[in-house]
Amino acid sequence: MRADRHDFSVWVRAHHPDVGGDPEQFAAGIERWRAPCGEAGSVTVFRSRRGLWPLVCWARRRRRAKRHLA
């Protein structure tokens, strides 16, 4: 995934119309990058910017509450 993003960034920097690239070829290239891979299409996954911290905090609060009740 990281390599794909890097390859895309390098491609954009080399072919962007602002740096002398052909606008029509750039638009066609963007469409190729956006096209879904394979027959299954693309998969969208939600991932919080905070990662697993909300779950970790919830678990810690729960453990403290159980200790307090015991």
C-alpha positions, 0 to 999 in steps of 0.5 A: 500500500505504501509503495503504491502511494509512493509510486502514485506521488512520483507519477503525479510529480512527473506528469502534472500539467503545472510542471509541463505535463500534458493535461489530457494524458494526466487526466487519463492517467488519473482515471487509470489510477482510480479504476478499481483493481480486479473484478471485485471492485474497491473496498472502503474501510473506515479507520479512525485517526485516533487508531485503537485509543478509544477502545483502549480507554474504554477497556481501562475505564471498565477495568477500573470500574470492576475493581472499584465495585469489588 
